[in-house]
Amino acid sequence: KQEVTQIPAALSVPEGENLVLNCSFTDSAIYNLQWFRQDPGKGLTSLLLIQSSQREQTSGRLNASLDKSSGRSTLYIAASQPGDSATYLCAFFSGGNEKLTFGTGTRLTIIP
Amino acid sequence: GAVVSQHPSWVICKSGTSVKIECRSLDFQATTMFWYRQFPKQSLMLMATSNEGSKATYEQGVEKDKFLINHASLTLSTLTVTSAHPEDSSFYICSARDVGDLIQPQHFGDGTRLSIL
């Protein structure tokens, strides 16, 4: 059974800093990995998706990496802004039954 | 991009009431939809997989008779919380699988906050 852990559970950093969010998983047989953003009381916004054959994806100030051998994915946020404050979730899609397994989430606060 | 509409966004009702939540794919057909539950400050937990024209597949520990799922068309799935009680209060999120999208696995609705008094 896939277990997905995100550390830290909460993170506060001053505006402008670069930061890294971590996601660890136990089963390397993944089809793809996705990073989501969730604002309080809202649904999920997809940020980046990495296919199993890829190692990273970039979108604007965001860069996500995937290392299947070590069971890790990271989300790098450059030049953080107060608007980046949200909960960030990683999720793994193992294909087959199409289930997404979500991580425990990291609650990010950017201090102005 | 693909849009999933979830309605209502927020509902408050008395204990014992049954509540229906709708999940619609607006611009694509979804043979499969998923229902998640999220407790405060926790991650999403899959409740069930909804398949168009057939019975839903429930995850272990989810009561089928409590959470009724119907997926009667390729664009609509409904979740009915029957005889809701305060412990059913939670944030419910649906997602839909776009069969024409070979990359993006699921598209999510904005969620429904259910509060049972």
gemmi code that builds the backbone of each chain (N, CA, C; Angstrom):
import gemmi

chains = {
    "A": [
        ("LYS", (0.838, -1.183, 0.000), (0.000, 0.000, 0.000), (0.880, 1.243, 0.000)),
        ("GLN", (0.538, 2.171, -0.889), (1.318, 3.401, -1.003), (1.092, 4.295, 0.199)),
        ("GLU", (2.187, 4.760, 0.812), (2.100, 5.746, 1.881), (2.879, 6.976, 1.454)),
        ("VAL", (2.260, 8.104, 1.654), (2.839, 9.360, 1.193), (2.951, 10.317, 2.359)),
        ("THR", (4.145, 10.816, 2.603), (4.402, 11.690, 3.744), (4.978, 13.010, 3.270)),
        ("GLN", (4.489, 14.090, 3.844), (5.017, 15.400, 3.513), (5.579, 16.047, 4.774)),
        ("ILE", (6.813, 16.498, 4.648), (7.488, 17.140, 5.762), (8.096, 18.454, 5.272)),
        ("PRO", (7.918, 19.585, 6.002), (7.226, 19.642, 7.290), (5.708, 19.740, 7.118)),
        ("ALA", (4.992, 19.592, 8.206), (3.542, 19.736, 8.151), (3.151, 21.196, 8.012)),
        ("ALA", (3.987, 22.079, 8.538), (3.736, 23.511, 8.442), (5.061, 24.241, 8.295)),
        ("LEU", (5.024, 25.335, 7.556), (6.247, 26.087, 7.281), (5.918, 27.559, 7.127)),
        ("SER", (6.696, 28.411, 7.806), (6.530, 29.863, 7.681), (7.864, 30.462, 7.268)),
        ("VAL", (7.847, 31.249, 6.222), (9.079, 31.874, 5.738), (8.793, 33.317, 5.342)),
        ("PRO", (9.808, 34.175, 5.428), (9.624, 35.573, 5.002), (9.463, 35.661, 3.488)),
        ("GLU", (8.734, 36.668, 3.083), (8.529, 36.917, 1.659), (9.870, 37.071, 0.938)),
        ("GLY", (9.925, 36.523, -0.256), (11.123, 36.649, -1.074), (12.061, 35.469, -1.002)),
        ("GLU", (11.905, 34.650, 0.022), (12.808, 33.503, 0.157), (12.427, 32.390, -0.806)),
        ("ASN", (13.442, 31.602, -1.165), (13.192, 30.379, -1.921), (12.939, 29.259, -0.911)),
        ("LEU", (12.092, 28.308, -1.266), (11.800, 27.239, -0.319), (11.542, 25.924, -1.052)),
        ("VAL", (11.663, 24.846, -0.285), (11.467, 23.508, -0.827), (10.489, 22.737, 0.047)),
        ("LEU", (9.503, 22.148, -0.585), (8.563, 21.271, 0.101), (8.881, 19.837, -0.298)),
        ("ASN", (8.793, 18.937, 0.666), (9.185, 17.565, 0.428), (8.009, 16.595, 0.468)),
        ("CYS", (8.131, 15.564, -0.326), (7.114, 14.532, -0.405), (7.824, 13.191, -0.543)),
        ("SER", (7.525, 12.258, 0.359), (8.157, 10.939, 0.317), (7.113, 9.865, 0.112)),
        ("PHE", (7.454, 8.862, -0.676), (6.504, 7.791, -0.934), (7.209, 6.443, -0.814)),
        ("THR", (6.405, 5.405, -0.586), (6.977, 4.093, -0.289), (6.972, 3.147, -1.485)),
        ("ASP", (6.077, 3.366, -2.423), (5.951, 2.462, -3.569), (6.421, 3.191, -4.828)),
        ("SER", (7.481, 2.722, -5.445), (8.050, 3.400, -6.614), (7.289, 3.113, -7.907)),
        ("ALA", (6.307, 2.210, -7.826), (5.539, 1.879, -9.031), (4.451, 2.908, -9.272)),
        ("ILE", (4.855, 4.120, -9.562), (3.892, 5.186, -9.788), (3.771, 5.481, -11.274)),
        ("TYR", (2.623, 5.982, -11.658), (2.377, 6.358, -13.053), (2.706, 7.819, -13.264)),
        ("ASN", (2.233, 8.658, -12.358), (2.660, 10.053, -12.355), (2.469, 10.654, -10.971)),
        ("LEU", (3.058, 11.834, -10.806), (3.026, 12.546, -9.542), (2.460, 13.934, -9.800)),
        ("GLN", (1.643, 14.398, -8.897), (1.031, 15.697, -9.071), (1.163, 16.509, -7.796)),
        ("TRP", (1.417, 17.798, -7.960), (1.405, 18.730, -6.843), (0.179, 19.624, -6.966)),
        ("PHE", (-0.522, 19.791, -5.840), (-1.719, 20.610, -5.795), (-1.547, 21.719, -4.766)),
        ("ARG", (-2.340, 22.737, -4.955), (-2.458, 23.797, -3.975), (-3.906, 23.825, -3.504)),
        ("GLN", (-4.087, 24.030, -2.191), (-5.437, 24.153, -1.650), (-5.494, 25.358, -0.730)),
        ("ASP", (-6.352, 26.302, -1.075), (-6.603, 27.440, -0.215), (-7.660, 27.059, 0.808)),
        ("PRO", (-7.693, 27.730, 1.969), (-8.630, 27.344, 3.035), (-10.074, 27.265, 2.556)),
        ("GLY", (-10.715, 26.146, 2.816), (-12.115, 25.980, 2.453), (-12.382, 25.834, 0.975)),
        ("LYS", (-11.339, 25.621, 0.204), (-11.495, 25.521, -1.250), (-11.094, 24.146, -1.763)),
        ("GLY", (-11.328, 23.948, -3.055), (-10.916, 22.707, -3.684), (-9.444, 22.728, -4.040)),
        ("LEU", (-9.058, 21.849, -4.941), (-7.658, 21.688, -5.306), (-7.348, 22.357, -6.635)),
        ("THR", (-6.191, 22.993, -6.682), (-5.683, 23.558, -7.927), (-4.431, 22.796, -8.311)),
        ("SER", (-4.427, 22.201, -9.487), (-3.259, 21.463, -9.938), (-2.142, 22.432, -10.319)),
        ("LEU", (-0.950, 22.172, -9.797), (0.197, 23.043, -10.067), (1.124, 22.439, -11.125)),
        ("LEU", (1.551, 21.223, -10.863), (2.495, 20.566, -11.762), (2.226, 19.074, -11.771)),
        ("LEU", (2.464, 18.459, -12.905), (2.320, 17.023, -13.037), (3.582, 16.466, -13.672)),
        ("ILE", (4.149, 15.439, -13.064), (5.355, 14.808, -13.589), (5.028, 13.372, -13.956)),
        ("GLN", (5.286, 13.028, -15.179), (5.110, 11.647, -15.617), (6.216, 10.785, -15.017)),
        ("SER", (5.951, 9.499, -14.931), (6.898, 8.561, -14.342), (8.251, 8.590, -15.038)),
        ("SER", (8.238, 8.859, -16.331), (9.476, 8.850, -17.112), (10.236, 10.168, -17.027)),
        ("GLN", (9.622, 11.162, -16.408), (10.248, 12.477, -16.304), (10.913, 12.650, -14.940)),
        ("ARG", (11.786, 13.640, -14.854), (12.450, 13.907, -13.585), (12.021, 15.247, -12.983)),
        ("GLU", (11.536, 16.145, -13.825), (11.094, 17.412, -13.272), (10.176, 18.130, -14.242)),
        ("GLN", (9.443, 19.098, -13.682), (8.579, 19.960, -14.460), (8.660, 21.357, -13.861)),
        ("THR", (8.537, 22.353, -14.725), (8.635, 23.741, -14.273), (7.455, 24.536, -14.782)),
        ("SER", (6.972, 25.430, -13.911), (5.931, 26.361, -14.310), (6.140, 27.648, -13.536)),
        ("GLY", (6.600, 28.669, -14.244), (6.855, 29.945, -13.581), (7.872, 29.815, -12.473)),
        ("ARG", (7.462, 30.215, -11.255), (8.373, 30.147, -10.110), (8.407, 28.768, -9.443)),
        ("LEU", (7.672, 27.832, -9.989), (7.577, 26.505, -9.401), (8.381, 25.488, -10.198)),
        ("ASN", (9.047, 24.609, -9.447), (9.759, 23.499, -10.077), (9.538, 22.265, -9.234)),
        ("ALA", (9.056, 21.213, -9.854), (8.832, 19.955, -9.142), (9.769, 18.906, -9.692)),
        ("SER", (10.333, 18.107, -8.806), (11.233, 17.037, -9.218), (10.716, 15.699, -8.728)),
        ("LEU", (11.165, 14.659, -9.379), (10.760, 13.307, -8.999), (11.961, 12.385, -9.049)),
        ("ASP", (12.230, 11.705, -7.943), (13.308, 10.712, -7.875), (12.690, 9.414, -7.367)),
        ("LYS", (12.351, 8.558, -8.283), (11.689, 7.312, -7.921), (12.602, 6.404, -7.103)),
        ("SER", (13.883, 6.421, -7.398), (14.797, 5.512, -6.716), (14.883, 5.800, -5.228)),
        ("SER", (14.777, 7.071, -4.886), (14.841, 7.442, -3.469), (13.462, 7.636, -2.865)),
        ("GLY", (12.443, 7.541, -3.672), (11.086, 7.703, -3.166), (10.792, 9.119, -2.724)),
        ("ARG", (11.264, 10.095, -3.501), (11.082, 11.476, -3.096), (10.661, 12.371, -4.256)),
        ("SER", (9.892, 13.373, -3.892), (9.573, 14.454, -4.809), (9.701, 15.759, -4.039)),
        ("THR", (10.139, 16.798, -4.730), (10.234, 18.105, -4.095), (9.533, 19.144, -4.948)),
        ("LEU", (8.978, 20.137, -4.273), (8.397, 21.297, -4.948), (9.206, 22.503, -4.506)),
        ("TYR", (9.840, 23.132, -5.462), (10.668, 24.302, -5.206), (9.891, 25.547, -5.603)),
        ("ILE", (9.807, 26.491, -4.667), (9.127, 27.757, -4.940), (10.156, 28.869, -4.850)),
        ("ALA", (10.350, 29.569, -5.922), (11.327, 30.652, -5.952), (10.673, 31.985, -5.610)),
        ("ALA", (11.435, 32.834, -4.949), (10.990, 34.201, -4.653), (9.559, 34.217, -4.119)),
        ("SER", (9.374, 33.592, -2.987), (8.022, 33.393, -2.444), (7.287, 34.718, -2.227)),
        ("GLN", (5.964, 34.650, -2.374), (5.086, 35.805, -2.230), (3.972, 35.478, -1.246)),
        ("PRO", (3.392, 36.478, -0.593), (2.285, 36.201, 0.339), (1.150, 35.404, -0.299)),
        ("GLY", (0.927, 35.608, -1.586), (-0.114, 34.874, -2.287), (0.171, 33.392, -2.435)),
        ("ASP", (1.392, 32.989, -2.120), (1.736, 31.562, -2.173), (1.260, 30.824, -0.923)),
        ("SER", (0.797, 31.558, 0.073), (0.330, 30.936, 1.311), (-0.862, 30.037, 1.016)),
        ("ALA", (-0.727, 28.777, 1.370), (-1.770, 27.779, 1.102), (-1.270, 26.446, 1.637)),
        ("THR", (-2.088, 25.427, 1.502), (-1.644, 24.068, 1.801), (-1.262, 23.397, 0.485)),
        ("TYR", (-0.121, 22.752, 0.487), (0.378, 22.095, -0.712), (0.331, 20.585, -0.516)),
        ("LEU", (-0.273, 19.910, -1.473), (-0.454, 18.465, -1.401), (0.223, 17.807, -2.595)),
        ("CYS", (0.944, 16.723, -2.318), (1.426, 15.902, -3.416), (0.516, 14.678, -3.515)),
        ("ALA", (0.425, 14.125, -4.698), (-0.444, 12.963, -4.899), (0.147, 12.073, -5.972)),
        ("PHE", (-0.034, 10.768, -5.768), (0.497, 9.793, -6.703), (-0.623, 9.032, -7.372)),
        ("PHE", (-0.453, 8.869, -8.669), (-1.400, 8.111, -9.470), (-0.693, 6.846, -9.920)),
        ("SER", (-1.247, 5.706, -9.499), (-0.589, 4.445, -9.803), (-1.150, 3.759, -11.026)),
        ("GLY", (-2.030, 4.462, -11.780), (-2.603, 3.837, -12.958), (-3.580, 2.751, -12.544)),
        ("GLY", (-3.905, 1.878, -13.445), (-4.782, 0.772, -13.100), (-6.126, 1.234, -12.595)),
        ("ASN", (-6.334, 1.156, -11.283), (-7.624, 1.524, -10.724), (-7.832, 3.025, -10.643)),
        ("GLU", (-6.882, 3.798, -11.112), (-7.006, 5.243, -11.251), (-7.087, 5.989, -9.932)),
        ("LYS", (-6.704, 5.375, -8.854), (-6.793, 6.069, -7.577), (-5.612, 7.014, -7.397)),
        ("LEU", (-5.924, 8.166, -6.822), (-4.890, 9.114, -6.423), (-4.646, 8.948, -4.929)),
        ("THR", (-3.395, 8.814, -4.540), (-3.051, 8.745, -3.124), (-2.409, 10.062, -2.728)),
        ("PHE", (-3.022, 10.729, -1.769), (-2.568, 12.053, -1.376), (-1.591, 11.990, -0.212)),
        ("GLY", (-0.681, 12.957, -0.191), (0.200, 13.142, 0.942), (-0.530, 13.856, 2.063)),
        ("THR", (0.186, 14.010, 3.160), (-0.395, 14.599, 4.368), (-0.481, 16.115, 4.301)),
        ("GLY", (0.208, 16.725, 3.345), (0.099, 18.166, 3.134), (1.097, 18.981, 3.934)),
        ("THR", (1.488, 20.122, 3.371), (2.310, 21.117, 4.063), (1.584, 22.451, 4.009)),
        ("ARG", (1.353, 23.014, 5.188), (0.666, 24.312, 5.267), (1.720, 25.406, 5.251)),
        ("LEU", (1.747, 26.169, 4.176), (2.781, 27.185, 3.953), (2.243, 28.574, 4.230)),
        ("THR", (2.997, 29.338, 5.011), (2.654, 30.736, 5.284), (3.828, 31.601, 4.886)),
        ("ILE", (3.589, 32.555, 4.002), (4.618, 33.503, 3.585), (4.372, 34.811, 4.336)),
        ("ILE", (5.355, 35.218, 5.085), (5.222, 36.397, 5.934), (5.641, 37.649, 5.161)),
        ("PRO", (4.725, 38.626, 5.047), (5.050, 39.841, 4.275), (6.182, 40.640, 4.915)),
    ],
    "B": [
        ("GLY", (-9.443, 24.660, -19.964), (-9.232, 23.362, -19.360), (-10.516, 22.758, -18.841)),
        ("ALA", (-10.429, 21.504, -18.461), (-11.581, 20.778, -17.965), (-12.105, 21.392, -16.672)),
        ("VAL", (-13.426, 21.515, -16.573), (-14.043, 22.136, -15.404), (-15.000, 21.160, -14.748)),
        ("VAL", (-14.872, 21.069, -13.427), (-15.783, 20.257, -12.625), (-16.522, 21.181, -11.672)),
        ("SER", (-17.848, 21.125, -11.720), (-18.675, 21.970, -10.875), (-19.283, 21.136, -9.757)),
        ("GLN", (-19.167, 21.625, -8.534), (-19.714, 20.908, -7.383), (-20.714, 21.815, -6.683)),
        ("HIS", (-21.859, 21.235, -6.338), (-22.932, 22.034, -5.756), (-23.680, 21.245, -4.700)),
        ("PRO", (-24.031, 21.811, -3.554), (-23.752, 23.191, -3.163), (-22.321, 23.320, -2.634)),
        ("SER", (-21.890, 24.530, -2.446), (-20.557, 24.757, -1.909), (-20.568, 24.693, -0.387)),
        ("TRP", (-21.759, 24.947, 0.180), (-21.838, 24.972, 1.634), (-23.264, 24.628, 2.045)),
        ("VAL", (-23.418, 23.744, 2.996), (-24.753, 23.401, 3.459), (-24.732, 23.158, 4.963)),
        ("ILE", (-25.741, 23.702, 5.628), (-25.941, 23.481, 7.054), (-27.331, 22.879, 7.217)),
        ("CYS", (-27.420, 21.797, 7.961), (-28.736, 21.199, 8.155), (-28.805, 20.494, 9.502)),
        ("LYS", (-30.030, 20.149, 9.864), (-30.260, 19.511, 11.147), (-29.903, 18.029, 11.097)),
        ("SER", (-29.569, 17.490, 12.235), (-29.260, 16.073, 12.349), (-30.470, 15.242, 11.906)),
        ("GLY", (-30.220, 14.192, 11.151), (-31.280, 13.334, 10.650), (-31.686, 13.638, 9.219)),
        ("THR", (-31.244, 14.769, 8.713), (-31.559, 15.169, 7.336), (-30.664, 14.436, 6.355)),
        ("SER", (-31.183, 14.190, 5.167), (-30.358, 13.643, 4.090), (-29.930, 14.786, 3.171)),
        ("VAL", (-28.693, 14.763, 2.776), (-28.123, 15.859, 1.984), (-27.543, 15.302, 0.688)),
        ("LYS", (-27.873, 15.931, -0.424), (-27.358, 15.500, -1.723), (-26.358, 16.510, -2.258)),
        ("ILE", (-25.217, 16.016, -2.701), (-24.170, 16.842, -3.290), (-23.990, 16.418, -4.742)),
        ("GLU", (-23.940, 17.397, -5.637), (-23.793, 17.103, -7.062), (-22.391, 17.427, -7.561)),
        ("CYS", (-21.933, 16.613, -8.472), (-20.639, 16.819, -9.113), (-20.835, 16.691, -10.612)),
        ("ARG", (-20.558, 17.769, -11.335), (-20.777, 17.792, -12.781), (-19.496, 18.102, -13.535)),
        ("SER", (-19.246, 17.354, -14.593), (-18.166, 17.706, -15.511), (-18.800, 18.573, -16.597)),
        ("LEU", (-18.336, 19.806, -16.744), (-19.019, 20.775, -17.587), (-18.650, 20.686, -19.063)),
        ("ASP", (-17.439, 20.304, -19.358), (-17.014, 20.344, -20.753), (-16.321, 19.063, -21.196)),
        ("PHE", (-16.581, 17.986, -20.464), (-16.035, 16.698, -20.891), (-16.894, 15.588, -20.295)),
        ("GLN", (-16.737, 14.413, -20.842), (-17.477, 13.269, -20.338), (-16.607, 12.496, -19.342)),
        ("ALA", (-17.230, 12.101, -18.259), (-16.491, 11.421, -17.200), (-17.151, 10.088, -16.882)),
        ("THR", (-16.543, 9.009, -17.334), (-17.084, 7.702, -16.988), (-16.777, 7.345, -15.550)),
        ("THR", (-15.778, 7.997, -15.001), (-15.394, 7.734, -13.619), (-15.276, 9.036, -12.843)),
        ("MET", (-15.908, 9.057, -11.687), (-15.781, 10.196, -10.779), (-15.397, 9.662, -9.407)),
        ("PHE", (-14.788, 10.502, -8.616), (-14.284, 10.100, -7.314), (-14.822, 11.041, -6.236)),
        ("TRP", (-15.116, 10.481, -5.083), (-15.571, 11.287, -3.950), (-14.564, 11.166, -2.809)),
        ("TYR", (-14.123, 12.343, -2.308), (-13.159, 12.408, -1.230), (-13.786, 13.108, -0.030)),
        ("ARG", (-13.231, 12.807, 1.120), (-13.631, 13.487, 2.354), (-12.361, 14.055, 2.985)),
        ("GLN", (-12.493, 15.251, 3.533), (-11.345, 15.896, 4.142), (-11.732, 16.495, 5.482)),
        ("PHE", (-11.076, 16.043, 6.544), (-11.267, 16.617, 7.862), (-10.326, 17.802, 8.024)),
        ("PRO", (-10.653, 18.710, 8.953), (-9.836, 19.908, 9.141), (-8.356, 19.582, 9.314)),
        ("LYS", (-7.553, 20.266, 8.552), (-6.095, 20.167, 8.616), (-5.587, 18.768, 8.292)),
        ("GLN", (-6.383, 18.009, 7.584), (-5.946, 16.686, 7.158), (-6.016, 16.584, 5.642)),
        ("SER", (-5.457, 15.508, 5.131), (-5.427, 15.339, 3.687), (-6.739, 14.732, 3.185)),
        ("LEU", (-6.811, 14.539, 1.893), (-8.008, 13.967, 1.284), (-7.987, 12.442, 1.405)),
        ("MET", (-9.136, 11.901, 1.775), (-9.277, 10.457, 1.854), (-10.334, 10.019, 0.852)),
        ("LEU", (-9.971, 9.099, -0.021), (-10.917, 8.610, -1.017), (-12.018, 7.815, -0.329)),
        ("MET", (-13.261, 8.178, -0.655), (-14.405, 7.457, -0.101), (-14.881, 6.374, -1.067)),
        ("ALA", (-15.020, 6.768, -2.327), (-15.584, 5.828, -3.288), (-15.268, 6.271, -4.702)),
        ("THR", (-15.301, 5.295, -5.583), (-15.135, 5.536, -7.014), (-16.484, 5.309, -7.668)),
        ("SER", (-16.933, 6.323, -8.408), (-18.252, 6.297, -9.023), (-18.117, 5.983, -10.505)),
        ("ASN", (-18.769, 4.948, -10.951), (-18.692, 4.535, -12.346), (-20.044, 4.710, -13.034)),
        ("GLU", (-20.042, 5.377, -14.169), (-21.277, 5.640, -14.891), (-21.983, 4.348, -15.270)),
        ("GLY", (-23.232, 4.260, -14.886), (-24.049, 3.115, -15.245), (-23.841, 1.870, -14.412)),
        ("SER", (-23.028, 1.950, -13.386), (-22.817, 0.776, -12.533), (-22.687, 1.210, -11.081)),
        ("LYS", (-22.567, 0.237, -10.201), (-22.470, 0.540, -8.780), (-21.112, 1.145, -8.444)),
        ("ALA", (-21.128, 1.984, -7.439), (-19.885, 2.603, -6.994), (-19.040, 1.594, -6.223)),
        ("THR", (-17.749, 1.835, -6.224), (-16.817, 1.022, -5.456), (-16.382, 1.816, -4.239)),
        ("TYR", (-16.681, 1.289, -3.064), (-16.402, 2.012, -1.834), (-15.080, 1.554, -1.222)),
        ("GLU", (-14.392, 2.487, -0.589), (-13.166, 2.154, 0.122), (-13.513, 1.478, 1.446)),
        ("GLN", (-12.538, 0.776, 1.953), (-12.752, 0.059, 3.210), (-13.108, 1.038, 4.317)),
        ("GLY", (-14.137, 0.676, 5.065), (-14.542, 1.511, 6.182), (-15.604, 2.545, 5.859)),
        ("VAL", (-15.940, 2.706, 4.596), (-16.969, 3.670, 4.192), (-18.307, 2.952, 4.095)),
        ("GLU", (-19.313, 3.477, 4.780), (-20.622, 2.826, 4.813), (-21.409, 3.115, 3.534)),
        ("LYS", (-21.722, 2.075, 2.802), (-22.457, 2.231, 1.556), (-23.851, 2.796, 1.776)),
        ("ASP", (-24.489, 2.381, 2.842), (-25.859, 2.835, 3.083), (-25.902, 4.256, 3.618)),
        ("LYS", (-24.818, 4.709, 4.164), (-24.745, 6.079, 4.680), (-24.429, 7.060, 3.551)),
        ("PHE", (-23.538, 6.669, 2.677), (-23.094, 7.539, 1.584), (-23.509, 6.901, 0.253)),
        ("LEU", (-24.679, 7.333, -0.239), (-25.218, 6.771, -1.468), (-24.670, 7.537, -2.666)),
        ("ILE", (-24.160, 6.802, -3.624), (-23.576, 7.421, -4.819), (-24.321, 6.941, -6.049)),
        ("ASN", (-24.662, 7.921, -6.894), (-25.335, 7.627, -8.154), (-24.607, 8.327, -9.279)),
        ("HIS", (-24.339, 7.607, -10.344), (-23.623, 8.172, -11.495), (-24.416, 7.804, -12.742)),
        ("ALA", (-25.534, 8.505, -12.916), (-26.506, 8.126, -13.941), (-26.157, 8.605, -15.335)),
        ("SER", (-25.272, 9.593, -15.441), (-24.909, 10.091, -16.764), (-23.402, 10.323, -16.819)),
        ("LEU", (-22.914, 10.613, -18.001), (-21.474, 10.813, -18.184), (-20.996, 12.155, -17.648)),
        ("THR", (-21.921, 12.982, -17.172), (-21.506, 14.294, -16.670), (-21.965, 14.581, -15.257)),
        ("LEU", (-22.612, 13.621, -14.618), (-23.151, 13.898, -13.293), (-23.018, 12.706, -12.358)),
        ("SER", (-22.471, 12.973, -11.182), (-22.463, 12.000, -10.094), (-22.985, 12.709, -8.855)),
        ("THR", (-23.761, 11.992, -8.048), (-24.276, 12.585, -6.827), (-23.890, 11.741, -5.622)),
        ("LEU", (-23.640, 12.439, -4.527), (-23.367, 11.795, -3.237), (-24.454, 12.227, -2.276)),
        ("THR", (-25.182, 11.281, -1.722), (-26.216, 11.581, -0.743), (-25.789, 11.061, 0.616)),
        ("VAL", (-25.682, 11.973, 1.555), (-25.380, 11.597, 2.935), (-26.726, 11.376, 3.621)),
        ("THR", (-27.042, 10.154, 3.915), (-28.356, 9.833, 4.463), (-28.362, 9.949, 5.987)),
        ("SER", (-29.476, 10.475, 6.486), (-29.655, 10.635, 7.930), (-28.358, 11.162, 8.563)),
        ("ALA", (-27.968, 12.329, 8.118), (-26.680, 12.890, 8.528), (-26.665, 13.222, 10.016)),
        ("HIS", (-25.515, 13.017, 10.624), (-25.289, 13.340, 12.026), (-24.053, 14.228, 12.155)),
        ("PRO", (-23.853, 14.858, 13.297), (-22.719, 15.778, 13.436), (-21.378, 15.188, 13.032)),
        ("GLU", (-21.185, 13.914, 13.240), (-19.892, 13.309, 12.876), (-19.692, 13.209, 11.368)),
        ("ASP", (-20.756, 13.453, 10.601), (-20.638, 13.477, 9.141), (-20.186, 14.838, 8.628)),
        ("SER", (-20.150, 15.809, 9.525), (-19.691, 17.142, 9.126), (-18.262, 17.050, 8.621)),
        ("SER", (-18.047, 17.612, 7.447), (-16.728, 17.497, 6.824), (-16.717, 18.298, 5.535)),
        ("PHE", (-15.589, 18.280, 4.860), (-15.450, 18.896, 3.547), (-15.397, 17.760, 2.530)),
        ("TYR", (-16.332, 17.762, 1.601), (-16.418, 16.693, 0.601), (-16.015, 17.257, -0.759)),
        ("ILE", (-15.116, 16.559, -1.441), (-14.620, 17.011, -2.740), (-14.788, 15.903, -3.765)),
        ("CYS", (-15.254, 16.275, -4.938), (-15.361, 15.293, -6.003), (-14.306, 15.569, -7.067)),
        ("SER", (-14.007, 14.569, -7.844), (-13.137, 14.750, -9.003), (-13.668, 13.887, -10.134)),
        ("ALA", (-13.280, 14.229, -11.349), (-13.754, 13.508, -12.521), (-12.599, 13.169, -13.439)),
        ("ARG", (-12.684, 11.978, -14.018), (-11.653, 11.506, -14.941), (-12.101, 11.813, -16.358)),
        ("ASP", (-11.287, 12.588, -17.068), (-11.561, 12.912, -18.463), (-10.930, 11.828, -19.342)),
        ("VAL", (-11.755, 10.995, -19.951), (-11.217, 9.869, -20.726), (-10.417, 10.341, -21.931)),
        ("GLY", (-10.665, 11.595, -22.347), (-9.927, 12.116, -23.484), (-8.599, 12.733, -23.099)),
        ("ASP", (-8.339, 12.823, -21.822), (-7.104, 13.425, -21.332), (-6.150, 12.312, -20.926)),
        ("LEU", (-5.107, 12.151, -21.701), (-4.197, 11.037, -21.457), (-3.180, 11.339, -20.359)),
        ("ILE", (-3.146, 12.594, -19.908), (-2.119, 12.971, -18.942), (-2.711, 13.289, -17.577)),
        ("GLN", (-3.607, 14.261, -17.555), (-4.175, 14.710, -16.282), (-5.127, 13.654, -15.750)),
        ("PRO", (-4.793, 13.045, -14.596), (-5.636, 11.948, -14.122), (-7.026, 12.371, -13.657)),
        ("GLN", (-7.126, 13.462, -12.912), (-8.415, 13.868, -12.368), (-8.517, 15.389, -12.297)),
        ("HIS", (-9.744, 15.858, -12.473), (-10.032, 17.277, -12.328), (-10.983, 17.440, -11.149)),
        ("PHE", (-10.694, 18.404, -10.283), (-11.399, 18.508, -9.012), (-12.435, 19.620, -8.975)),
        ("GLY", (-13.510, 19.356, -8.226), (-14.482, 20.391, -7.924), (-13.973, 21.257, -6.781)),
        ("ASP", (-14.752, 22.283, -6.448), (-14.347, 23.216, -5.400), (-14.735, 22.774, -4.001)),
        ("GLY", (-15.410, 21.645, -3.898), (-15.730, 21.108, -2.587), (-17.047, 21.590, -2.022)),
        ("THR", (-17.563, 20.815, -1.075), (-18.800, 21.149, -0.358), (-18.529, 21.023, 1.134)),
        ("ARG", (-18.772, 22.115, 1.838), (-18.612, 22.070, 3.285), (-19.957, 21.718, 3.908)),
        ("LEU", (-19.992, 20.583, 4.567), (-21.229, 20.097, 5.179), (-21.131, 20.246, 6.691)),
        ("SER", (-22.113, 20.942, 7.259), (-22.172, 21.120, 8.708), (-23.512, 20.601, 9.205)),
        ("ILE", (-23.460, 19.630, 10.090), (-24.669, 19.029, 10.641), (-24.821, 19.501, 12.086)),
        ("LEU", (-25.962, 20.106, 12.356), (-26.194, 20.650, 13.704), (-26.804, 19.616, 14.627)),
    ],
}
model = gemmi.Model(1)
for chain_id, residues in chains.items():
    chain = gemmi.Chain(chain_id)
    for i, (resn, *xyz) in enumerate(residues, 1):
        res = gemmi.Residue()
        res.name, res.seqid = resn, gemmi.SeqId(i, " ")
        for name, pos in zip(("N", "CA", "C"), xyz):
            atom = gemmi.Atom()
            atom.name, atom.element = name, gemmi.Element(name[0])
            atom.pos, atom.b_iso = gemmi.Position(*pos), 0.0
            res.add_atom(atom)
        chain.add_residue(res)
    model.add_chain(chain)
structure = gemmi.Structure()
structure.add_model(model)
structure.setup_entities()
